[in-house]
Amino acid sequence: MMKERLDNLQKNILNACLRVGRSSSEVRILLATKTVSTDIIGEVVKQGYSLLGENKVQELLEKVENLKSLDPEWHLIGHLQTNKVKAILPYISCLHSVDRWSLVQELDKRLNEIGKTLDILVQVNTSEEESKFGLSPEEVLPFLEKLLSIKNLNVKGFMTLAAFSSDPEISRVSFKLLKKVQAEAESKFQKKFPELSMGMSNDYQVAIEEGATIIRVGTTIFGQRTTSDSYYWPEQK
Ligand SMILES: *Cc1c(COP(=O)(O)O)cnc(C)c1O
């Protein structure tokens, strides 16, 4: 069943790319593996899907341990509490959820201690939903101005969660806005911010049409989760 779902995902990615004249090599698949058992994750990693994203530090650390022999690449895609930064840094190659200055400071401090740098994405709230984390689009340029002086952090681009909706055309508005933020940032700082992490199971095809370079998909490969997403996406800021 999973093989069929993965083949279907590939086919849909290819078709979305064809519609807008992109190469499918520009789109990386990140598997959002929250709640999925390491046995199942191991199966897909063995089929070549080795970019994995988790929302919570504790869950990521457990899976890192269990999947060590397969050596997948881990990104943290959920909200990161400042007091968890130190624990997670050795295990991730990219953090998708940079959304506040206190987090930047803690990252910088802990990276200094271990002599590492980290790829990051700035999370942008493109849906005006109060419950969502992320900077508002207007806050991004001033934030970047300060962020770009932090040498331990490589700002690779932007991440967003679209509005909750079953209609991918509503998501498209969010994705266009993230693309616009990227263009403004590149123009202002004369620097490339190539990565756009956007699109989930219900709207990744639209995200690709709008320029996604990383799509984050879970349900479409692993099936419905039994744990409510509100556990992973806190209602309160
Ligand atoms: C769970 C999750 C996804 C994937 O969602 P699906 O609808 O299962 O594809 C993507 N991004 C984030 C931040 C998530 O928490």
The ligand as a MOL file (V3000), in Angstrom:
LIG
                    3D

  0  0  0     0  0            999 V3000
M  V30 BEGIN CTAB
M  V30 COUNTS 15 15 0 0 0
M  V30 BEGIN ATOM
M  V30 1 C 1.9700 17.0620 10.1890 0
M  V30 2 C 2.6300 18.1530 9.4740 0
M  V30 3 C 2.7470 18.1480 8.0790 0
M  V30 4 C 2.1390 17.0550 7.2080 0
M  V30 5 O 0.7640 17.0710 7.2710 0
M  V30 6 P -0.1290 16.0400 6.4210 0
M  V30 7 O -1.4150 16.7160 6.2740 0
M  V30 8 O -0.1950 14.8050 7.2290 0
M  V30 9 O 0.5840 15.8110 5.1530 0
M  V30 10 C 3.4270 19.1980 7.4780 0
M  V30 11 N 3.9580 20.2070 8.1880 0
M  V30 12 C 3.8670 20.2510 9.5240 0
M  V30 13 C 4.4680 21.3870 10.2440 0
M  V30 14 C 3.2040 19.2330 10.2020 0
M  V30 15 O 3.1000 19.2940 11.5270 0
M  V30 END ATOM
M  V30 BEGIN BOND
M  V30 1 1 1 2
M  V30 2 1 2 3
M  V30 3 2 2 14
M  V30 4 1 3 4
M  V30 5 2 3 10
M  V30 6 1 4 5
M  V30 7 1 5 6
M  V30 8 2 6 7
M  V30 9 1 6 8
M  V30 10 1 6 9
M  V30 11 1 10 11
M  V30 12 2 11 12
M  V30 13 1 12 13
M  V30 14 1 12 14
M  V30 15 1 14 15
M  V30 END BOND
M  V30 END CTAB
M  END
